[in-house]
Amino acid sequence: MSRAFVKEDPEEPPARYDLPPRDDPAFPEAAAWALLEGANRGDSLGAEAATGHRWGDPALHPSVERILAHARQKGDDRLEELAERFLGRA
């Protein structure tokens, strides 16, 4: 049998998103960070499943606004771009 289409590289483990309980006041901020991190890794679906929020969810806009300000302060262009996309500004 030809090995041309056999994947020999080990699978990367799925991303883990360490989140506080949903009733924790810190959950929205952690969920926003997780969604942005997931998008940066190419794992938006995994981050959405872990957080229970969809990309662009208006409930997380205040948290993403704070993350955007942080990204601008730190000069993190990639995080700034992702936050702006989340907020629908890009």
Secondary structure, 3 states (H helix, E strand, C coil): CCCCCCCCCCCCCCCCCCCCCCCCCCHHHHHHHHHHHHHHHCCHHHHHHHHCCCCCCHHHHHHHHHHHHHHHHHCCHHHHHHHHHHCCCC
